[in-house]
Amino acid sequence: MLRRLFVVLPLTLVAAIGSAQDRPANQTPSPRQRDLVFEPAPGSTVSPTGVPRGYALVVGISNYQKLDESRQLRYPESDAESIYRVLISQEGGAFPAENVKVLLGRQATLANIKRELEVWLPSVAQPSDRVVVFFAGHGFVKDGRGYLAPWDVDPQRLDSTAYPMAQLGDVLANRVRSSWKVLLTDACHSGKINAETTNEKLDQQFNSLPGNFLTLTATTEREQSFEFPDLSTGFGLFTYFLAQAWKGNADNDPCDGVITADELVEYVRSNVRRYARDRQLSQTPTARGDYDPRMPLGVSLSCLAGADTAKPSMLGTAIVEVNLDDTDLYIDDELVGKISKGKPLVIPRLASGIRVFKAVRQGYEPDVKKVMIAPGQEVTVTCPPHAIWIVPV
């Protein structure tokens, strides 16, 4: 069954500047209406079961303000930057860049982490959205409670300076409304914070998290998470293969242009285990939670067919919305037709790949968005409201 891609192209009145010379040039390419079937979108433009937009919080902390040199780490910050790049890439997570918050090093204070987790994510993520939280740094345990360590953690005051794992689980389970939620952590390092912080104890804390979202950790209990300076430019082993999975390498069961949760987990787990075993080490990423293995987490270009050779199963459908009447819609610089507020267009049989949608209305700056059309994926893409009203003179 063909799933649909939802594309929202808002044209918003934000400023009164400019001149008549700034008007968009009239464009009269041949309409393609004869090739299209236009229908109003049934009901809401947000699919109740789809995976439209993505929102993510990415945290990486290598050097801690109040930990001694022996407890500092090498690659969490560069690992987090790598995950950010792959999340916002078209061949990867396909997250809008403005929807991904990154906290590195001294930016990753307890206050900032709490704000993004407890205020921002619950305020923006809708039921049909993807939410990813990635944390690379220290995790530790005290008095039977697990914590993630922010940059300004004080080992002597963990209850007031660290972020409780139980609180993280509660936020993701009960306050973030998304149907698709993923927690990725690389927090089981060999540099112990205190005597109670063993990998077994940390593993117990992850096991106690709610089960209604996917949690993928870097190791099993009794193992440590390894860093390799000779792995590419230097990486944590877990993050390296996580990024490779999102770049499309995990899309293989089947190879259909969609990276599912099951594919990502299997790719990361098998490749991390193999790489470690070849070096006489042991590290096995572990998935937990009652999650849908078919949860779409990213897109891959390698399996997508071109426009001329695409099979029906490799075609996508776009449902396009605007918020002004009498707006011209272009796809790949070809005029599709007019579209008005409240009357979405259903555009079937679009070849898979990156397509350029442009909404043009007299007196407004065109709104342009590059969108990945992938088979089997339901996505809502919202263009930033940057259109400008041009005042005639």
C-alpha positions in Angstrom: 0.0 0.0 0.0 1.4 3.4 -1.1 2.0 5.7 1.8 1.9 9.5 1.4 4.3 12.4 1.9 2.7 15.5 3.4 4.3 18.8 2.3 3.2 22.0 3.9 4.3 25.2 2.1 3.2 28.2 4.2 3.4 31.8 2.8 3.3 34.1 5.8 3.0 37.9 5.9 5.9 39.0 8.1 7.2 42.4 6.9 6.4 45.4 4.7 9.6 46.1 2.8 11.0 46.1 -0.6 9.9 47.5 -4.0 8.1 46.6 -7.1 11.4 45.5 -8.6 11.6 42.7 -6.0 8.4 41.0 -7.3 9.0 37.4 -8.4 9.3 37.3 -12.2 6.3 35.9 -14.0 6.9 32.3 -14.9 4.7 30.4 -17.4 6.0 26.9 -17.8 3.6 24.4 -19.3 1.2 23.1 -16.6 1.3 19.4 -15.9 -2.3 19.3 -14.7 -3.2 16.7 -17.3 -0.8 14.2 -15.6 -2.1 14.7 -12.1 -5.2 13.8 -10.0 -6.1 16.5 -7.6 -8.2 15.6 -4.6 -8.7 17.2 -1.2 -6.7 15.6 1.5 -9.0 13.5 3.7 -9.4 14.9 7.1 -6.3 16.3 8.8 -3.1 16.9 7.0 -1.2 15.0 9.7 -1.3 11.3 9.4 -2.3 9.6 12.7 0.2 6.8 12.1 2.9 8.4 10.0 6.3 9.6 10.7 6.4 13.2 9.4 8.8 15.7 10.8 11.6 14.9 13.1 12.7 16.7 16.3 16.0 15.8 18.1 18.2 16.8 21.0 21.8 15.9 20.6 24.2 16.1 23.6 27.9 15.4 23.7 30.3 16.1 26.6 33.9 15.2 26.5 35.5 17.4 29.2 33.6 18.0 32.4 34.0 21.2 34.5 34.4 19.4 37.9 35.9 16.0 37.0 39.6 15.3 37.2 41.7 14.5 34.1 41.5 10.8 34.5 37.7 10.9 34.0 37.6 13.1 30.9 36.6 11.6 27.6 37.9 12.0 24.0 35.1 11.8 21.4 31.6 12.4 22.8 31.5 16.0 21.4 32.7 15.1 17.9 30.4 12.0 18.1 27.5 14.3 18.8 28.5 16.6 15.9 28.5 13.6 13.6 25.1 12.5 14.7 23.8 16.0 14.1 25.2 16.1 10.6 23.6 12.8 9.6 20.3 13.6 11.2 19.9 16.8 9.1 21.2 15.2 5.9 18.8 14.4 3.1 20.3 10.9 2.9 20.0 10.1 6.5 17.6 11.3 9.1 16.0 14.0 6.9 15.4 16.2 9.9 14.9 19.9 9.3 18.0 21.6 10.7 15.9 24.0 12.7 14.3 21.0 14.5 17.6 19.7 15.9 19.0 21.2 19.1 22.7 20.5 19.8 24.4 20.9 23.2 28.2 20.4 23.2 30.6 20.6 26.1 30.0 23.7 28.3 26.7 24.3 26.5 25.4 21.0 28.0 24.6 22.3 31.4 21.9 20.8 33.6 19.7 23.9 33.1 20.0 23.7 29.3 19.4 20.0 29.1 16.3 20.3 31.3 15.0 23.2 29.1 15.3 21.3 25.9 14.0 18.0 27.2 11.2 19.2 29.5 10.1 22.4 27.7 11.1 22.5 24.1 10.5 18.9 23.0 7.0 18.5 24.7 6.0 21.9 23.1 6.9 21.1 19.5 6.6 17.4 19.0 3.2 16.2 17.7 1.8 12.6 17.9 2.9 11.8 14.3 6.4 13.1 14.7 9.7 11.4 15.2 11.7 12.3 18.3 15.4 11.3 18.9 17.4 12.0 22.0 21.2 11.3 21.7 23.5 11.5 24.7 27.3 10.8 24.7 29.1 11.3 27.9 29.2 10.0 31.5 26.5 8.0 33.2 26.6 7.0 36.8 24.7 5.6 39.8 24.4 6.7 43.4 22.1 5.3 46.1 20.5 3.1 43.5 19.5 6.0 41.2 20.9 6.4 37.7 22.0 9.8 36.2 23.3 11.3 33.0 26.1 13.7 33.7 25.8 17.3 32.4 28.9 19.4 31.9 28.5 21.1 35.3 27.9 18.0 37.3 29.3 17.9 40.8 30.1 14.4 42.0 29.4 15.4 45.6 25.9 16.7 44.8 24.5 14.4 42.2 20.9 14.7 43.3 21.0 18.5 42.4 23.5 18.7 39.6 22.9 15.6 37.5 19.9 14.6 35.3 18.0 11.5 36.7 17.4 8.7 34.2 14.0 8.1 35.8 13.1 11.7 35.0 14.3 11.3 31.4 12.1 8.2 31.0 9.1 10.0 32.5 9.5 12.9 30.1 9.8 10.8 27.0 7.0 8.4 28.0 4.5 10.9 29.3 5.3 14.4 28.3 6.6 14.0 24.7 3.5 13.1 22.7 5.1 11.6 19.7 4.3 8.1 18.7 7.9 7.4 17.6 10.5 8.1 20.2 14.1 6.9 20.4 16.7 7.3 23.1 20.4 6.7 22.1 23.0 6.7 24.8 26.7 6.1 25.0 27.2 6.5 28.7 28.9 3.3 29.9 32.5 4.4 29.8 35.4 2.9 31.8 36.1 6.1 33.7 34.0 5.5 36.8 32.4 8.4 38.7 32.2 6.6 42.0 32.3 3.0 43.3 28.6 2.4 42.7 28.9 3.4 39.0 29.5 0.0 37.4 28.3 -0.9 34.0 26.0 -3.5 35.5 24.4 -0.8 37.7 24.0 1.5 34.7 22.4 -1.3 32.7 19.9 -1.8 35.4 18.9 1.8 35.2 18.3 1.6 31.5 16.3 -1.6 32.0 14.0 0.3 34.4 13.0 3.0 31.8 9.5 2.9 30.4 9.1 0.4 27.6 7.0 2.5 25.2 9.9 3.9 23.2 13.1 2.5 21.7 16.2 2.8 23.9 19.5 1.8 22.3 22.6 1.8 24.5 26.2 1.3 23.5 26.8 -1.9 25.5 25.4 -4.7 27.5 26.1 -5.0 31.2 29.6 -6.1 32.1 30.9 -4.3 29.0 32.5 -0.9 28.5 32.0 1.4 25.6 35.2 1.8 23.5 36.7 4.8 21.7 39.1 4.4 18.8 41.4 7.2 17.5 42.0 5.3 14.3 38.3 4.8 13.5 37.8 7.5 10.8 38.8 10.7 12.4 38.4 9.3 15.9 35.0 8.0 17.2 33.2 6.2 19.8 32.6 2.7 18.3 28.8 2.8 18.9 28.4 6.3 17.4 30.5 5.5 14.3 28.2 2.7 13.2 25.1 4.5 14.3 26.1 7.3 11.9 26.9 4.7 9.2 23.5 3.1 9.6 21.7 6.5 9.2 23.7 7.2 6.1 21.9 4.4 4.4 24.0 1.4 5.1 21.3 -0.1 7.3 18.7 0.0 4.6 18.9 -3.7 3.5 16.0 -5.7 4.8 14.4 -4.8 2.4 16.4 -2.2 0.5 13.4 0.1 -0.1 14.6 3.7 0.7 13.4 3.6 4.3 15.7 3.0 7.3 13.5 1.3 10.0 14.2 0.9 13.7 14.8 -2.8 13.2 17.3 -2.2 10.4 19.2 0.4 12.3 19.4 -1.7 15.5 20.5 -4.8 13.6 23.2 -2.9 11.6 24.6 -1.1 14.7 24.6 -4.2 16.9 26.2 -6.6 14.3 28.9 -4.2 13.1 29.9 -3.0 16.6 30.2 -6.6 17.8 32.2 -7.6 14.8 34.6 -4.6 14.9 35.2 -5.1 18.7 35.6 -8.9 18.3 38.2 -8.5 15.6 40.3 -6.6 18.2 39.8 -9.1 21.0 37.2 -6.9 22.7 33.6 -7.2 23.6 30.9 -4.6 23.0 27.3 -5.3 22.1 24.7 -2.4 21.7 21.4 -3.3 23.4 17.9 -2.4 22.3 15.1 -2.1 24.9 11.5 -1.1 24.8 8.2 -2.2 23.2 8.7 -0.3 19.9 7.5 -0.9 16.4 10.4 -2.5 14.5 9.0 -0.9 11.3 9.4 2.6 12.8 10.8 4.7 10.0 13.9 6.6 11.3 15.5 7.8 8.1 15.8 7.6 4.3 18.3 6.2 1.9 19.0 7.2 -1.7 20.8 4.1 -2.7 17.7 2.0 -3.2 15.5 4.7 -4.9 14.8 4.5 -8.6 15.0 7.3 -11.0 11.9 9.1 -12.5 12.0 7.2 -15.8 12.6 3.7 -14.4 10.7 3.9 -11.2 8.4 0.9 -10.5 5.0 1.6 -8.9 6.3 0.5 -5.5 9.1 3.1 -5.7 6.7 6.1 -6.3 5.5 8.5 -3.7 2.5 10.8 -3.2 2.7 14.4 -2.0 -0.2 16.2 -0.2 0.6 19.9 -0.6 -0.9 22.7 1.5 -0.5 26.4 1.5 -2.0 29.1 3.8 -2.9 31.7 1.1 -5.4 31.5 -1.8 -4.4 31.5 -5.5 -0.9 30.2 -5.0 1.0 28.7 -7.9 2.7 25.4 -7.1 5.9 24.3 -8.9 7.6 21.0 -8.5 11.2 20.9 -9.9 10.5 24.3 -11.6 7.5 22.9 -13.5 4.1 24.5 -12.9 1.7 22.1 -11.4 -1.3 24.4 -10.9 -3.0 26.7 -8.4 -3.6 25.8 -4.8 -5.6 27.6 -2.1 -5.8 27.6 1.6 -7.9 24.8 3.0 -7.9 22.9 -0.3 -4.8 20.6 -0.3 -3.7 18.9 -3.5 -3.0 15.2 -3.7 -0.2 14.6 -6.2 0.3 10.9 -6.8 3.1 9.0 -8.7 6.0 11.2 -7.8 9.4 9.5 -8.5 11.4 8.8 -5.4 14.3 11.2 -4.6 14.8 14.8 -3.7 12.1 17.1 -5.2 11.9 20.9 -5.1 8.5 22.4 -4.1 8.0 26.1 -4.7 4.9 28.1 -3.8 4.6 31.5 -5.6 1.9 34.2 -5.1 1.8 37.7 -6.5 3.3 40.1 -4.0 5.1 37.5 -1.9 8.6 36.1 -2.0 8.5 32.5 -3.2 8.7 29.8 -0.6 11.0 26.9 -1.6 11.6 23.5 0.1 13.6 20.5 -0.9 11.7 17.4 0.1 12.7 13.7 0.0 10.1 11.5 -1.6 10.7 8.0 -0.3 8.5 4.9 -0.7 6.7 3.7 2.4 7.4 6.9 4.3 4.9 9.4 5.7 6.4 12.8 6.3 5.2 16.3 7.0 7.6 19.0 5.9 6.9 22.6 7.0 8.7 25.4 5.2 10.0 28.2 7.5 7.6 31.2 7.4 10.0 33.6 5.7 7.9 34.9 2.8 8.0 38.7 2.5 5.2 41.0 1.4 6.3 43.4 -1.3 4.7 46.8 -1.2 3.9 48.2 -4.7 5.2 51.7 -5.5 
